[in-house]
Amino acid sequence: MPQTAEQEGRGRRAVAVIGAGPAGLMAAEALAGRGIAVTVYDAMPSPARKFLMAGRGGLNITHSEPLDRFLTRYGAAAPMVAPWIRRFTPDDLRAWVHGLGVETFVGSSGRVFPVGLKASPLLRAWLRRLDGLGVTLKARHRWTGWDAHGALTFDTPEGPLAVAADAILLALGGASWPRLGSDGGWAALLAARGVDLVPFRAANAGFDVAWSPAFVERAEGQPLKRISLSFAGETSRGEAVVTRTGLEGGALYALGAPLREAIARDGQAVLHIDLKPDLDLAAITARLGRAPPSESLKNRLRKALGLEGVMPALLREGATPADLATPAALARCLKALPLTLAAIRPMDRAISTAGGIKLAELDDHLMLRRMPGVFAVGEMLDWEAPTGGYLLQACFSGALAAAEGIAAFLERDSGRSRHVGRPDASD
């Protein structure tokens, strides 16, 4: 017999949150703060594993750029994502972090980090707060769908479990980092109930380039600093890293969606790299014209433009002999070095994924239109954003929007107990 909402919540309305990542935990905090009984279920042995992994390289929680510019980072999904972020802004997120006793700072790139750069102190303080609010965390509970009575079902170390809830929040992540719990296995469960899904695709991932063996030996692992990348009328400034298979890094991820779609359509995409974005074409041509033509290309680039490290080798990799023949031709190549990208790296090598639940399947409160009482947030939804704090910000902000929707749903239907999620649940 399924455990009932009343048993789980001791008489209060009860919400089941499935997924103990940032979105699930943030929604749990907001709901518990309203006096709602919340139980968070997660398949992994401990919560927020991907969040902790993100913190290993320096936890980038949000970005400090102006909000109007910030909201453009969500592409076609911006009309839906923007209201979440306007209700819980990057400044609000920083204040929330400070409320947990962790200070933040703005890096030179405008990205925002916790002091110490680690996720673990923040997560420990957060879990203490959730415990104080009465949130129950159940690890090693893998969601398997619904039973014939509409109760949630889980596989647990003690065997199968069925749980009834007054509302459900799905926060199961996308399909990247499967070993940390985001494996996309939930998609089949929702598709079976008629929810329209977009196939998962890698996002914030590297791209393959057919480097020459000599270049790989020379350049693998080397950074490309202070560059500008352009594709299809869009430009991104920042850094990238040469890998054995191609190129990766934040400047590239910002153009990832149009590059990925172009490759899917045309079989390849030609990216252009500006190796000296702070100087215009005329200035570069003039500086190169003053360099003695008898000197090597490497020395001319170093003396005239301060380009060192892997830059000369990259220039030779992408240029033709004609591109190197005159100062004017060389300057043009430096400002728009073509690089052919052959494929995006697979999803298990991606930071995040695009695809998932179509946004049209959700109402303004993030409830599934086909499944009253079931809400979804985070990377389960078909939106994407580049690295730089935009992913986490939208997960946090969206979670609070969903929590508001759940609270309103429970208040509207306060006299009823139900197995939510069935098409007839509102009958």
C-alpha positions in Angstrom: 0.0 0.0 0.0 1.5 3.4 -0.9 2.6 5.7 1.8 0.1 8.6 1.8 0.7 12.3 1.7 -0.8 12.6 5.2 1.6 10.0 6.6 4.6 11.6 4.9 3.6 15.1 6.0 1.9 14.4 9.3 -1.3 16.1 8.2 0.3 18.8 6.1 0.1 19.0 2.3 3.1 17.0 1.0 5.3 17.6 -2.0 7.7 15.0 -3.5 10.8 16.5 -5.1 12.6 14.0 -7.3 16.2 15.0 -7.8 18.6 16.5 -5.2 20.5 18.9 -7.5 20.5 22.7 -7.1 17.0 23.1 -8.7 15.4 20.4 -6.5 17.0 21.6 -3.3 16.2 25.3 -4.0 12.5 24.4 -4.5 12.5 22.2 -1.4 13.8 25.1 0.6 11.2 27.5 -0.7 8.3 25.1 -0.2 9.4 24.0 3.3 9.7 27.7 4.2 5.9 28.0 3.5 5.1 25.2 5.9 4.7 22.5 3.3 6.1 19.0 4.0 8.8 18.2 1.5 10.6 15.0 0.8 13.5 15.0 -1.7 14.3 11.7 -3.4 17.5 11.0 -5.3 19.0 7.9 -6.9 22.6 8.7 -5.8 24.1 8.0 -2.4 24.4 11.7 -1.6 22.8 14.9 -2.9 24.1 17.5 -5.5 26.9 15.4 -6.9 27.1 17.4 -10.2 27.0 20.6 -8.2 30.0 19.4 -6.2 31.8 18.4 -9.4 31.2 21.8 -10.9 32.8 23.3 -7.8 36.1 21.5 -8.4 37.1 23.9 -11.0 35.7 27.0 -9.2 32.0 27.2 -8.6 30.6 29.8 -11.0 27.2 30.6 -9.5 26.1 33.5 -11.7 27.3 36.5 -13.7 27.5 40.2 -12.9 26.7 41.6 -16.4 23.6 43.9 -16.8 20.4 41.9 -16.5 19.2 42.8 -20.0 22.4 41.4 -21.5 22.2 38.4 -19.1 18.8 37.4 -20.4 20.0 37.2 -24.0 22.1 34.2 -23.1 19.1 31.9 -23.2 18.5 32.2 -26.9 15.1 31.0 -28.1 14.1 30.1 -24.5 14.6 33.6 -23.2 10.9 34.5 -23.3 10.2 31.7 -20.8 13.4 31.9 -18.7 13.4 35.7 -18.4 10.5 36.0 -16.0 12.1 33.5 -13.6 15.3 35.4 -13.5 13.6 38.8 -13.1 11.9 37.4 -10.0 15.1 36.0 -8.6 18.0 38.0 -10.1 21.8 37.4 -9.9 21.9 39.9 -7.1 19.2 37.9 -5.2 21.2 34.7 -5.7 24.4 36.3 -4.3 22.4 37.5 -1.3 21.0 34.0 -0.8 24.6 32.6 -0.8 25.6 35.3 1.7 22.7 34.2 3.9 24.3 30.8 4.1 27.4 32.4 5.5 29.5 32.2 2.2 30.8 35.4 0.7 31.1 35.9 -3.1 33.3 37.9 -5.4 33.3 39.0 -9.0 36.1 37.7 -11.2 37.9 39.6 -13.9 35.6 38.1 -16.5 32.5 39.2 -14.6 31.7 35.8 -13.4 30.6 35.4 -9.8 32.2 32.8 -7.4 32.0 32.0 -3.7 35.1 32.9 -1.8 37.2 29.8 -1.7 35.8 28.8 -5.1 34.4 25.5 -3.7 30.9 24.1 -3.7 31.2 21.9 -0.6 31.1 24.7 2.1 28.0 26.1 0.4 26.3 22.7 0.1 27.0 21.8 3.8 25.5 25.1 5.0 22.5 24.6 2.7 21.8 21.0 3.9 21.9 22.3 7.5 19.3 24.9 6.6 17.1 22.3 4.8 17.3 20.0 7.8 16.3 22.9 10.1 13.2 23.5 7.8 12.2 19.8 8.2 13.1 18.7 4.6 13.5 15.0 4.4 16.3 13.7 2.1 16.0 10.1 0.8 19.1 8.8 -1.0 19.4 5.7 -3.2 15.7 6.1 -4.2 15.5 5.7 -8.0 12.3 7.0 -9.4 10.6 4.4 -11.7 7.3 6.1 -12.5 3.8 5.6 -11.2 1.8 2.6 -10.2 -1.7 1.6 -11.3 -3.1 3.8 -8.5 -1.1 6.9 -9.5 1.4 6.7 -6.7 5.1 7.5 -7.3 7.2 4.3 -7.4 10.9 4.0 -6.4 13.5 1.3 -6.3 15.3 1.5 -2.9 17.8 -0.6 -1.0 14.9 -1.9 1.0 12.9 -2.8 -2.1 10.1 -1.2 -4.1 8.4 1.8 -2.6 5.1 3.6 -3.5 4.5 7.1 -2.3 1.4 9.4 -2.8 1.9 13.2 -2.9 -0.2 16.3 -3.2 2.2 17.7 -5.8 5.4 16.5 -7.5 8.4 18.4 -8.7 10.7 16.7 -11.2 14.3 18.0 -11.0 16.2 15.2 -12.6 18.7 17.0 -14.8 19.6 16.4 -18.4 21.6 13.7 -19.9 25.2 14.8 -19.3 27.4 13.4 -16.5 25.4 10.1 -16.1 27.8 8.8 -13.5 26.7 11.7 -11.3 23.0 10.9 -11.7 22.0 13.0 -14.8 21.4 10.2 -17.2 18.1 11.3 -18.9 16.5 8.0 -18.0 13.3 9.9 -16.9 12.6 10.8 -20.6 11.0 7.4 -21.3 8.7 7.7 -18.3 7.3 11.0 -19.4 7.1 10.1 -23.1 5.0 7.1 -22.1 2.5 9.6 -20.6 2.3 11.7 -23.8 4.7 14.5 -22.8 6.4 15.9 -25.9 10.2 15.8 -25.7 13.0 17.1 -27.8 15.9 14.7 -28.2 18.9 15.4 -26.0 21.9 17.1 -27.6 25.3 18.0 -26.2 25.8 21.6 -25.0 28.8 23.4 -23.6 31.0 20.8 -25.2 34.2 20.8 -27.3 34.3 20.4 -31.0 36.4 18.1 -33.2 39.0 19.6 -35.5 41.2 17.5 -37.9 44.5 18.8 -36.5 47.7 17.7 -38.1 49.8 15.3 -36.0 52.6 17.9 -35.7 50.2 20.5 -34.4 48.7 18.2 -31.8 52.2 17.3 -30.5 53.0 21.0 -30.2 49.8 22.4 -29.0 47.7 19.9 -27.0 46.6 21.4 -23.8 47.7 24.9 -24.7 45.4 27.9 -24.0 44.3 30.5 -26.5 43.9 33.6 -24.5 42.3 36.9 -25.3 40.8 35.7 -28.6 37.5 36.4 -30.3 35.5 33.7 -32.1 32.8 34.4 -34.8 30.2 32.3 -36.5 27.0 33.2 -38.4 27.0 36.8 -37.3 27.6 36.1 -33.6 30.9 36.9 -31.8 32.3 35.7 -28.5 35.4 36.9 -26.7 37.3 34.9 -24.1 39.6 31.9 -24.0 39.7 28.4 -25.5 42.0 25.4 -25.1 43.5 23.1 -27.8 42.7 19.5 -27.2 43.9 16.3 -28.9 40.6 16.1 -30.8 39.9 19.8 -31.3 39.0 22.8 -29.3 37.0 23.6 -26.1 36.4 26.4 -23.7 34.1 29.2 -22.7 34.5 31.4 -25.8 33.5 28.4 -27.9 30.6 27.3 -25.7 29.0 30.7 -26.2 28.6 29.9 -29.9 27.9 26.2 -29.3 24.2 26.1 -30.2 24.5 27.6 -33.7 27.7 25.6 -34.4 26.0 22.4 -33.4 23.0 23.0 -35.5 25.2 24.0 -38.5 27.1 20.8 -38.3 23.9 18.7 -38.0 22.6 20.5 -41.1 25.8 20.8 -43.3 28.2 18.3 -41.9 30.7 20.9 -40.7 31.0 24.5 -39.6 33.7 27.1 -40.3 34.6 29.1 -37.3 36.7 32.3 -37.6 39.2 33.2 -34.9 40.5 36.7 -34.3 43.9 36.3 -32.7 44.2 40.0 -31.9 40.7 41.4 -31.2 42.0 44.6 -29.5 43.6 45.9 -32.7 41.9 46.6 -36.0 43.0 45.4 -39.4 44.8 48.6 -40.3 46.8 48.7 -37.1 47.9 45.1 -37.4 48.9 45.6 -41.1 51.0 48.6 -40.2 52.8 46.8 -37.4 53.5 43.8 -39.5 54.7 46.1 -42.3 57.4 47.5 -40.0 58.8 44.1 -39.2 61.8 43.0 -41.2 60.6 40.4 -43.8 63.8 38.4 -43.3 62.7 37.4 -39.8 60.7 34.2 -39.1 56.9 34.3 -38.8 57.2 33.5 -35.1 59.5 36.4 -34.5 57.5 38.9 -36.5 54.3 37.9 -34.6 56.1 38.2 -31.3 57.8 41.5 -31.9 55.0 43.3 -33.8 51.9 41.9 -32.0 53.1 40.1 -28.8 51.7 36.8 -30.1 53.5 33.9 -28.5 53.0 30.4 -27.3 50.8 28.3 -29.5 49.5 31.2 -31.6 52.1 31.0 -34.5 51.5 27.3 -34.8 47.8 27.8 -34.9 48.1 30.4 -37.6 50.2 28.0 -39.7 47.7 25.3 -39.1 44.8 27.3 -40.5 46.5 29.5 -43.1 47.5 29.0 -46.7 50.9 30.1 -48.1 49.1 33.0 -49.7 47.8 34.1 -46.3 51.4 34.5 -45.1 52.8 36.1 -48.2 52.3 39.8 -47.3 51.6 42.0 -44.2 48.1 42.8 -45.5 47.2 39.1 -46.2 48.7 38.0 -42.9 46.7 40.7 -41.0 43.5 39.6 -42.6 44.2 36.0 -41.6 45.0 37.0 -38.0 41.7 38.8 -37.8 39.7 35.9 -39.3 41.6 32.6 -39.2 39.2 29.9 -40.5 38.9 26.7 -38.5 36.7 23.8 -39.7 34.7 22.1 -37.0 33.7 18.6 -37.9 31.5 17.5 -34.9 30.5 18.3 -31.4 31.9 16.0 -28.6 29.4 13.4 -27.3 27.0 14.0 -24.5 29.0 12.1 -21.9 31.8 14.7 -22.5 29.5 17.7 -22.3 29.0 20.0 -19.4 25.3 20.2 -20.1 22.6 19.2 -22.6 20.0 20.8 -24.7 16.7 19.0 -25.3 14.2 17.5 -22.9 10.7 18.6 -22.1 9.3 21.0 -24.7 8.6 24.4 -23.1 5.1 24.4 -24.7 4.3 21.4 -22.5 4.5 23.6 -19.4 2.2 26.4 -18.2 3.5 29.7 -16.8 4.0 28.0 -13.4 6.1 25.2 -14.8 3.3 22.6 -14.4 3.0 19.9 -17.1 -0.2 20.7 -19.0 -0.9 17.0 -19.5 -0.2 16.1 -15.9 -1.9 18.3 -13.3 0.1 18.6 -10.1 3.4 17.6 -11.7 6.0 20.4 -12.2 9.4 20.2 -13.9 12.5 22.4 -13.6 16.2 22.7 -14.5 18.0 20.9 -17.3 15.0 18.6 -17.8 13.5 21.4 -19.9 14.5 22.3 -23.4 16.6 25.4 -22.8 20.3 25.9 -22.8 22.9 28.6 -21.9 26.7 28.9 -22.1 28.9 28.5 -19.1 29.5 31.6 -17.1 26.9 31.2 -14.3 23.9 31.2 -16.6 23.1 27.6 -16.1 23.0 27.6 -12.4 21.1 31.0 -12.2 18.3 29.6 -14.4 18.1 26.4 -12.3 17.8 28.4 -9.1 15.4 31.0 -10.5 13.3 28.4 -12.2 13.1 26.3 -9.1 11.6 29.3 -7.2 9.1 29.9 -9.9 8.0 26.3 -9.8 7.8 26.4 -6.0 5.5 29.4 -6.3 3.4 27.5 -8.8 3.2 24.4 -6.5 2.2 26.5 -3.5 -0.6 28.2 -5.6 -1.7 24.7 -6.8 -1.9 23.4 -3.3 -3.8 26.4 -2.0 -6.2 26.2 -4.9 -6.9 22.5 -4.3 -6.5 22.6 -0.5 -9.6 20.5 0.1 -8.5 17.5 -2.0 -6.1 14.6 -1.6 -5.1 13.1 -4.9 -2.6 11.0 -6.7 -1.2 13.7 -9.0 0.1 13.3 -12.4 -2.8 11.4 -14.0 -4.6 13.1 -16.9 -7.8 12.9 -14.9 -6.3 14.3 -11.7 -8.3 17.5 -11.9 -11.6 15.7 -12.5 
